[in-house]
Amino acid sequence: MIARFDRMGPTGEALALVAGREVAVPYAAPGEEARVRITGLERGRARGRLVALTAASPRVVRPRCPHFGRCGGCQWQHLEYPAQLEQKTALVSEALERGGLHGRPIAPAIGWEPSWEFRAHLEAAVGVRDGRRVLGFFSWGGDRIIEVGQCPVQHPGNVAALTSVRAAWDALHPIAGALRGIISRVGTATGEVMLGLSVTRRLGPDDRQAAVRALLDRVPRLVSLMEVRAPRLGHLLAGRQAGLLWGRPYVQEEVAGVRYHVPLLAEFPVNLRALPGLIEIILGALDATPADTVVEPDAGIGGYTLHVALGAARVVGVTTVPELDAAWENARLNQMTNCQFYARSPVRALEKAGRRGPVRLAFLHPPGPGLASDLPPALRRAGVQRVVYLGRTLGRLARDAAALERAGFRIGRVQPIDLSPHTSRVHALLTASA
């Protein structure tokens, strides 16, 4: 079968229409024509495999990573970066149309270059192949672990941690049966590295000592070694709690003049190279004045909150119990007294904030399934005049935008934002007014 690809799909494949049926093929590109072999049918479309190119695209480039095509971390390294941004703009437009939000003004996607070495957080899995242990990333859509020696989208500090753990295999033998993977976080402003060992059981005293001895002098710039309990559930390596084995439980970070102590499992932006520009866009959309109160559900450890607080009278952030202490600590670290953090439902926090005065602005960036169904109506009842919403997935963006409109907000300009270069993932910022 010959397919001519005209766009990229939301799950990363190139799409073509052949005999009235949509065909999705990994690692192909718009403008290419290829002979493909159909490998399956799912959700009304065919999934295929590239057999041979019959026509090339001028927008295809040589992937920088030697593992591209096997590792599932990146799907779009073969597309030049401007083409990636164009495709992400189209994906946002298509998602809103499918969600019933027709004709919304959508700006061209914004990205930041260089689009390499930007990831401050790494998760790598441990597996066994041919009788030996491997450490790397999962294949695209599968459970096979691809051993990697380098990763051009990861911060070099994370790559060094990955390499160091692999070099310490023999010394880590006492915990080999419990080790599921590693989690690494880098403070990009400081170069500090913290490393978590994802394990299936609590490590005993001898195991903890063995881990510290194995890694302490091997991992460059190491300031923290943690154990993270994680059950054997799919690809999940990060459990809910991390215990300190050695050092301190955070890395120091600084973004646009604001300092942070970032714990290993914190909800904190991953692309810190893009973060200053993203914060500038968010602040411009909020347009807070020194008289404004801003509410921020899902505030995490204050990654955005503290920047918003620089221009507002008060920011009320809702976070989780595990992150509450870190959020307050980051406010104290920057001597900010106009931030308040609560570990309660966003609606209750909004009602409490409203009793102290009008709440005119809200900044939303929900993780997981998106906005709680009771939040958009509660924002409207509280008199919120402007909502700035950062969507993290296409499906969630469309659902949450529709929920805001049903609550009585008007969706304005939508700005796609690329925080995950070389993947099909795209964020989008929208502003909704009462």
Backbone hydrogen bonds, N-H to C=O, Kabsch-Sander energy under -0.5 kcal/mol:
donor,donor_aa,acceptor,acceptor_aa,energy
3,A,34,A,-2.9
5,F,3,A,-0.5
5,F,32,E,-2.4
6,D,15,L,-2.1
7,R,15,L,-1.1
9,G,13,E,-3.5
12,G,9,G,-1.7
14,A,25,V,-2.5
15,L,7,R,-3.2
16,A,23,V,-2.0
17,L,4,R,-0.5
18,V,16,A,-0.6
18,V,21,R,-2.9
21,R,18,V,-1.9
23,V,16,A,-3.3
24,A,46,A,-2.8
25,V,14,A,-2.5
28,A,25,V,-1.1
31,G,5,F,-3.0
32,E,29,A,-2.0
33,E,55,A,-2.3
34,A,3,A,-2.6
35,R,52,A,-3.4
36,V,1,M,-3.0
36,V,34,A,-0.6
37,R,49,R,-2.4
39,T,47,R,-3.3
40,G,47,R,-1.4
42,E,45,R,-2.8
45,R,42,E,-1.8
46,A,22,E,-2.8
47,R,40,G,-3.1
48,G,24,A,-2.9
49,R,37,R,-2.2
51,V,35,R,-2.8
52,A,35,R,-1.6
54,T,33,E,-3.1
55,A,33,E,-2.1
60,V,57,S,-1.3
61,V,78,H,-2.4
68,F,65,C,-1.3
69,G,71,C,-0.6
70,R,67,H,-2.1
71,C,67,H,-2.4
72,G,138,F,-2.4
75,Q,422,H,-1.4
76,W,422,H,-2.6
79,L,76,W,-2.1
80,E,59,R,-2.5
83,A,80,E,-0.5
84,Q,80,E,-1.7
85,L,81,Y,-2.1
86,E,82,P,-1.9
87,Q,83,A,-2.3
88,K,84,Q,-2.1
89,T,85,L,-2.0
90,A,86,E,-2.0
91,L,87,Q,-2.2
92,V,88,K,-2.0
93,S,89,T,-2.1
94,E,90,A,-2.7
95,A,91,L,-2.2
96,L,92,V,-2.2
97,E,93,S,-2.2
98,R,94,E,-2.6
99,G,95,A,-1.6
100,G,97,E,-1.8
101,L,96,L,-2.8
102,H,100,G,-1.1
104,R,101,L,-0.6
107,A,414,V,-2.7
110,I,416,P,-1.9
117,E,152,P,-2.6
118,F,153,V,-0.9
119,R,153,V,-2.7
120,A,118,F,-0.5
120,A,270,V,-1.9
122,L,184,S,-2.8
124,A,182,I,-2.2
125,A,136,G,-2.9
126,V,180,R,-3.0
127,G,134,V,-2.4
129,R,132,R,-3.1
132,R,129,R,-1.8
134,V,127,G,-2.8
136,G,125,A,-2.3
137,F,146,I,-1.7
139,S,144,R,-2.4
140,W,70,R,-0.6
142,G,139,S,-1.5
146,I,137,F,-3.7
146,I,144,R,-0.6
147,E,145,I,-0.6
148,V,135,L,-1.2
154,Q,151,C,-1.3
155,H,119,R,-2.4
158,N,155,H,-1.2
159,V,155,H,-1.7
160,A,156,P,-2.5
161,A,157,G,-1.7
162,L,158,N,-2.3
163,T,159,V,-2.5
164,S,160,A,-2.3
165,V,161,A,-2.2
166,R,162,L,-1.9
167,A,163,T,-2.0
168,A,164,S,-0.9
168,A,165,V,-0.7
169,W,166,R,-1.3
172,L,168,A,-1.8
173,H,170,D,-1.4
175,I,172,L,-1.8
176,A,173,H,-1.5
178,A,175,I,-1.2
179,L,175,I,-1.3
180,R,178,A,-0.5
180,R,198,S,-3.6
181,G,198,S,-1.3
182,I,124,A,-2.6
183,I,196,G,-2.4
184,S,122,L,-2.5
185,R,194,M,-2.3
186,V,120,A,-2.4
187,G,192,E,-2.8
188,T,186,V,-1.0
190,T,187,G,-0.7
191,G,187,G,-3.6
193,V,221,R,-2.2
194,M,185,R,-2.6
195,L,224,S,-2.4
196,G,183,I,-3.7
197,L,226,M,-2.4
198,S,181,G,-2.4
198,S,196,G,-0.7
199,V,197,L,-0.7
199,V,228,V,-2.8
200,T,178,A,-1.8
208,R,204,G,-2.6
209,Q,205,P,-2.2
210,A,206,D,-2.2
211,A,207,D,-2.3
212,V,208,R,-2.3
213,R,209,Q,-2.6
214,A,210,A,-2.1
215,L,211,A,-1.6
216,L,212,V,-2.6
218,R,215,L,-1.1
219,V,215,L,-2.0
222,L,219,V,-1.3
223,V,193,V,-2.8
224,S,193,V,-1.0
225,L,246,W,-2.7
226,M,195,L,-2.8
227,E,243,G,-2.7
228,V,197,L,-2.9
229,R,227,E,-0.5
229,R,241,Q,-1.0
230,A,199,V,-2.7
233,L,231,P,-2.0
234,G,232,R,-0.6
236,L,233,L,-1.8
239,G,237,L,-0.7
243,G,227,E,-3.1
245,L,225,L,-3.0
246,W,225,L,-1.9
248,R,223,V,-1.9
251,V,262,V,-1.9
253,E,260,Y,-2.5
255,V,258,V,-2.7
258,V,255,V,-2.1
260,Y,253,E,-3.0
262,V,251,V,-2.8
262,V,260,Y,-0.6
266,A,263,P,-1.1
268,F,266,A,-1.2
272,L,118,F,-0.8
272,L,270,V,-1.4
275,L,271,N,-0.9
278,L,274,A,-2.4
279,I,275,L,-2.9
280,E,276,P,-1.9
281,I,277,G,-1.8
282,I,278,L,-2.6
283,L,279,I,-2.8
284,G,280,E,-2.0
285,A,281,I,-2.1
286,L,282,I,-2.5
287,D,283,L,-2.6
292,D,289,T,-2.1
294,V,314,R,-2.6
295,V,361,L,-2.0
296,E,316,V,-3.2
299,A,318,V,-3.3
300,G,318,V,-0.5
301,I,267,E,-0.9
302,G,299,A,-2.2
303,G,299,A,-0.6
306,L,302,G,-1.7
307,H,304,Y,-0.7
308,V,304,Y,-2.1
309,A,305,T,-2.4
310,L,306,L,-0.7
310,L,307,H,-0.7
311,G,308,V,-1.5
312,A,309,A,-0.6
313,A,289,T,-0.6
313,A,292,D,-1.9
314,R,292,D,-1.7
315,V,338,N,-2.3
316,V,294,V,-2.9
317,G,315,V,-0.6
317,G,340,Q,-3.5
318,V,296,E,-2.3
319,T,342,Y,-2.9
323,E,320,T,-0.5
324,L,320,T,-1.0
324,L,321,V,-0.8
325,D,321,V,-0.6
327,A,323,E,-2.2
328,W,324,L,-2.1
329,E,325,D,-2.4
330,N,326,A,-2.3
331,A,327,A,-1.8
332,R,328,W,-2.4
333,L,329,E,-2.5
334,N,330,N,-1.2
335,Q,332,R,-1.5
336,M,331,A,-2.8
337,T,335,Q,-0.6
340,Q,315,V,-2.5
342,Y,317,G,-2.4
344,R,342,Y,-0.7
349,A,345,S,-2.2
350,L,346,P,-2.4
351,E,347,V,-2.3
352,K,348,R,-2.3
353,A,349,A,-2.5
354,G,350,L,-2.3
355,R,351,E,-1.1
355,R,352,K,-0.5
356,R,352,K,-0.5
356,R,353,A,-1.3
357,G,354,G,-1.0
359,V,382,A,-0.6
360,R,293,T,-0.8
360,R,358,P,-0.6
361,L,293,T,-1.5
362,A,386,R,-1.8
363,F,295,V,-2.4
364,L,362,A,-0.5
364,L,388,V,-2.9
370,G,367,P,-1.8
375,L,372,A,-1.7
378,A,374,D,-1.3
379,L,375,L,-2.5
380,R,376,P,-1.9
381,R,377,P,-2.6
382,A,378,A,-2.0
383,G,380,R,-1.3
384,V,379,L,-2.1
385,Q,360,R,-2.2
386,R,360,R,-1.9
387,V,432,A,-3.1
388,V,362,A,-2.8
389,Y,387,V,-0.5
389,Y,430,L,-2.9
390,L,364,L,-3.0
391,G,389,Y,-0.7
391,G,428,A,-3.2
397,L,393,T,-2.3
398,A,394,L,-2.1
399,R,395,G,-2.1
400,D,396,R,-2.8
401,A,397,L,-2.5
402,A,398,A,-2.1
403,A,399,R,-2.0
404,L,400,D,-2.3
405,E,401,A,-2.0
406,R,402,A,-2.3
407,A,403,A,-1.4
408,G,405,E,-1.5
409,F,404,L,-2.3
410,R,433,S,-3.3
411,I,409,F,-0.5
412,G,431,T,-3.3
414,V,105,P,-2.6
415,Q,429,L,-3.4
417,I,427,H,-2.8
418,D,110,I,-3.1
419,L,417,I,-0.9
423,T,420,S,-1.2
427,H,417,I,-2.3
428,A,391,G,-1.7
429,L,415,Q,-2.9
430,L,389,Y,-2.6
431,T,413,R,-1.0
432,A,387,V,-3.0
433,S,410,R,-2.3
434,A,385,Q,-2.3
